[in-house]
Amino acid sequence: MATEALPAETRLASTSETPTLLIIDDEEEILKALRRQFRRYYTVYIASSAEEAYEIMTRVPVHVIISDQRMPGMTGSEFFKRVKTEYPDAIRLLLTGYSDIRAVIEAINDGNIYRYITKPWDAVELETIVREAFERYELIVQNRRLVEELKQANAMLEARVRERTAELAEANERLRALNEQKDRFMGIAAHDLRTPLAAIRGFTDLMLTGRADVSSYEEFLTIIDETTQDMLNLLNDLLDITTIETGQLALNPQTVDIAQFVERVAKLNRHMGEKKAIQLETDIAPDVREWTFDPRRIEQVLNNLLSNAFKYSYPDTTVWLIVRRVNNQLEFAVQDQGQGIKAEEQERLFGEFQRISTRPTGDEGSTGLGLSICKRIVELHNGQIGVESTYGAGSRFWFRLP
């Protein structure tokens, strides 16, 4: 076997490979003649038998093969039949005499050869045939590459369609859930607003028609004021939870001085406890100084937890607002000496419009949305919220911010 190198600038258009030509013939003079003819254009490998040619093809890529038909051991058409399956892209050219025309026809019918060249051949015609063979190889490789690219594009498109279909299905399910939630909120709001509106209308009617004594007006107006405040609280809570559920609530995180922040929250809530003779105490760990969160929204959470603590506690008790570091998180806790919550009711505390058996110790009302809003605000901060309670011995509501 011998090879001739191809000039470095000669390459197949569709690959970085140089065109390789394998010539098989058991006559040494023919091998030499064909090698001289094609070595200027291609990398040429020569073999004197089918076995030697097969061994070459296992080691190097071969693009075009010229094989003599009549060779000892294995004929050219038999060799082509063997390599057709293993190397289907290699273009196969058969050198043959007229006496082998039947074998040539069979090889053509079986798809084992691209063209045949009769002996003796014309050098110019042979060069044309070999050049066309390389062009055909190029087309096959390009076509395979395009088909593969098309398959990949189709696969990507199908994956994207599946992804978008799943996203649309998820969005539709989300819209359905939001629509159901809206209907539920509207139904509950209508129910919870009907009674206070009827009461307000009744008291105003008594005053407008003069059927009530003027001395009762102050009491009636106080009831109307408290009732409208309860209605406003319900509407505000509905707006808050709707804003959160639709993803429209944007946090405004800031670096917060914890001592100043807690003092502000305590100052705003102490008067509420004083109305029921409940004392509010604060306890801040000395290593807690600054933390980053949305102060307005976290104040909203604490106001709700403190309001609940006062609402369900008895007079002459104490409520604590405690701030600690726990596992590199900032923990706020509101602890009371109230009635506590039954264990089986604690899991549903943070759901919407949940009612439990523990009742307020005064005449306070509840929208049933406060703890649900707290949970969502804390989770928007990537935090956690929870409760620890012993029925009859008070409760401890806590949340942690990373």
N, C-alpha and C positions, 0 to 999 in steps of 0.2 A: 504494500500500500504506500502511496505517496500523496502529498498535498501541496497546493500552491496557494499562497496568501492573496487575499483580495486587497486592492488599494483601500486605504483607510477611509476615503471620502465616499466610497460606494456602500450604500445601506438600503435595506428595504424601507419603503415609505412608512409602513404601519408599525414597524418595530425597530429596535436598535440593533438587530442582527444583520450581519452581512449575508448576502444570498449564498447558499451552499448547494453545490451540485455533486451528486454521487453518480459515478460511471462504473458500470459492471460489465466486464467482458473477459472471457478466458484467453483472448488473444492480446498479448502484451503490446504489439504494434498499434492495435486499435486504441488501447488505453492511452498510449503515449500521444497518438495523433489527436484524440479528443481532448486530452488534458492541455496540449499546446493551443488548441483552438479556443478553449473557454477560460483559460487561466487569467486572461486580462480582465475579465468581467466578473468572475465568481470565485469563491473559495471551492476548489475542486478536490474531491476525495475519489480515489479509484480502488476498485476491488476486483480480483480475478475469479471470484465465486460468490454465490448467493450467501453462503455461510459467513464469508468475510464481510460482505456488504451488511448483513444483519448485525454483526458485531459492531460495525462502525455506527450504525443508526442507534444503537443502545447508548453510545457515548456522546454523540454530537447531534445537534438538530440538522435535519436534511430537508430541504425544501423541494428539490426536483431530483428525480432519479431517471437516468438513462440506462436501460439494461438490454443486453443481447438476449434473444429468445433461446438460442441453442447453447446451453452450457452444461458441463458435466454435473451430475448430482441433481440439481434443481433447475428447471427451466426458468426463463424470465417471467412468464405468465404465472407460474406457480409461486415464484417469489413475491410477485405483486399481490397475489391472492392472500399470501401470508401476512404481508405488512399493511394491507388495506385496513384491517380492523385496528391494529395497534397504532398506526401512523396514518390516519385517514386524510390529513391535510397535504401530505407529500404528493406532488404531482408526478405521475408515473408515465414514462415514455418508453416504448418498446422498439428495439432494433430487430428487424426480422427479414427473412428472405421470402420470396413468393411461395415457396413450398410450405411455409408455416402459416399460411393465411387462415386456415380453419381455426388454429389455436388463437390467432389474433382476434378473429371474429367472436369466439367464445369469451375471450378476455374483455373485449369491448362490451358485449352483452351483459357480462357480470359486473361491469363498472370497475374493473380492476386497472384499466389503463385510460389515460387521457387521449393520447395520440400514438400512432405507430409510424416508424420511419423504415422504409424499405432499403435494403442494401443493393447496390452501393448508393450512398446518400449524396445529396448535393450540399456542400458546406454552407452556402448562403441560406438555403432552405432550412437546414438544421438549426442554424443560429436563430432564424425567425421563429421556428417552432419552440426552441428552448426559451427565447425571450417571452413568447406568449404563455409558456408554461409558468414562468415566474410571475407574470402579470395575473394569471389565474390564481396562483397561490396567494398573491397579495389581496385579491378580491375575496378569497375565502376567509383569510385572517381578518380583514376589515369587516366583512359581513358578520363573522362570529363575534367580533368585538362589539359591533353595533347591536347585535341581538342581545348580548350580555348586558350592555348598557341599558337597552330597552327593558330587559327583565328587571334590572335593578331599579330603574325609574318607576316601572309598574309596581314593584314591591313597595317602594317608598310611598308611591301615591296611594296604594291600597292601605298601607299602614297609617298614612295621614288621614285617609277617609275613615278608617276604623276609629282613629283617635278623635277626629272631629265628631263622628257619630256618637261616640261615648260622651264627649263633652256636651253635645247638644242634648243627649238623653239626661245627663246629670243636671244640666241647666233647666230642662223642662221639669224634671222632678223637683228641683229647687223652687221653680216658679209655682208648681202645684202646691208644694208645702207652704210657701209664703202666702199663696192665695187662701189656702185653708186657714192659715194663722190669721190672716186679715179678717176673714169671715168670723173666726172665733173671737178675735178682739172686738170687732164691731158688735157682735152679739152680747158679749160680756159688758162692753161699755154702755150699750143701750140699756141693758138690764140694770147696771149699777148706777146709771145716771137718772133713770126714770123715777126712782123713789125720792132722791133728794130734790129733783126738780118739782115733783108733786108737792113736797113739803114746803119748798120756797114759794110756790104758787099759792098754796093754801094760806101761809102766813101773810103774804102780801095782799091777798084777797081780803083777809080779815081786817087789815089796816086800811085798805082803800075804801072798803064799804062801810067802815065805821062800826063794824060789829064787835070789834075788840076794844077793850078799855085802853086808854092812852097810857096808863101805867104799865101795860104789858109790852109796849112797843120796844123798849130797850132789850127785853128778853128775846122777843121775836127777831130783832135785828142781829143779836148775838148768834142766835141759832142759824139765821140766814148766812151770816159771815162765815161761821164754821163749816156750814154745809157747802158753800161755794168753794172754800179752800180745799175740802175733800175732793170735790169734783175737779178742781184744777190739778190737784195731785195726780188723780187718775189719768187725766188727759196728758200731763207731762210724762208720766211713766209709759203710757202707750206710745207717745212720740219717741221717747228714748229707746225703747226696745225695738220699735220698728226701724229706727235709724241704725241700730246695731245689727239687726238681722239682715238688712239690705246692704250691709257693708259700707255705709256712708259715714260711719263715725270715724273721724280721724283724730288720733292722739297727738298731743303736743307735749312731748317729754321735755323736762327741764331738770337742772340740778337743784335739788330742794334741800334747804336747811331743815332737818327733821325736827329740832326743838321748836323752832318758830312755827313750823307747819302744824305740829301737834297742839301747840298752845292756841293757835287760831281755831282749830277744829273744836277743842275743848271749850273755848270761850263762847263759840256759837251755840254749843249744845247744852251748856250748864243750866241755862235758864229753863230748858225743857225738863230737865231732871228736878230742878227746884220746885216746879209746879206740883210734883208728886212727892216732895221731900226725899228725893233720891240724890245721893252725892256722887259726883263724877271725879275720879282720881286718875292721874296720868303717871306712867312709869316708863321712862326711856333708858335703855341700857347705855352706859357711859361710852361704849365704843361705837355707838351709832351717831354719826354727825351729818353726813350728806348722802343723798341717794338720787337716782335719776328716774323720774316717772312723770306722768301728767298730773300735776297737783289738783287741778279742778276735778278731774274724774275720780281720783283716789279720795278726795274730800267727799265727793258724792257717795262713794262706797261707805266711808266711815260714818257719814251723817245717817245713812240708812241703818247701819248696824247699831249705832248708838240709839237711834229712835226706837228700834225694835227692843233693845235692852230696857229702855225706860218703859216702853209700852207693856211689857210682860213681867215687870218687876213690881214688887210691893213697896209702899212707902217705908222710909227709914232703912233703906238698904243702900249698898254701894255698887257702882259700875266702874270698872277699870278699863282704861285705854292703855295697852301695853305695847311697847316696841322693842324688838330684839333682833339680833342676827341669828339665823338658823341655817347652817350648812351653806354659808356664803349667800344667803338670801335675806331680804328684809321682811320680817314678820310683824304685821299689825294684828293685835288681838283685842277683842271687846269681850270682857268677862262680867257676868252679872250674878246676882244672888236671887234670881227669879224662880219661876216655876219649873224650869227645865222642859225638855221635849222627850216624848216617848221614843224609844229606840227604833221602832218600826216606822216612825214618821220622819225620821231625820233624813233618809235618803231622798225624799221628794221635796225637801225644803226649798231647793234652788230651782224648782220648776216654775212654770208660769201659772198663776192663779191657783196656787196650792193652798188648801186650808188644812189646819191641824187642830187637834182637840184643845191645845193650850189657848186660852182666851186672854185678851188684854185685861189688865187690872183696873183700868179706867173705862172711859167711853171712847177710846181711840178707835179709829177705823183703819182699814188696810186695803190697798189696791190689789194685793196678791202678786205684785210684779217686782217689788223692791229687791228681794234676794236674787231673783232671776237676772235683773239688770246688774247687780253687783258681780255675779258670776261672770257675765259676759265682759264687763269692763276689766276685771282681773285677768281673764284669759286673753284679752287683747294685749295686755302687758306681758303675755307668756308666763303668767303666774298661776297659782292654784289657790282655791278657797275651800274651807271645810268648817265643820262644827264638831264640838265635843260637848255632850250634855248628859246630865244625870237627872232623870225625871224627879221633880220635887226638890232639886238641889242646885239649880242654876245651869247656865250654858256659857260656852266659850266659843265665839265665832272668830276665825282667824283667816288671814290670807297672806301669801308670800309673793314677793316680787323679786325677780332675778336681778 
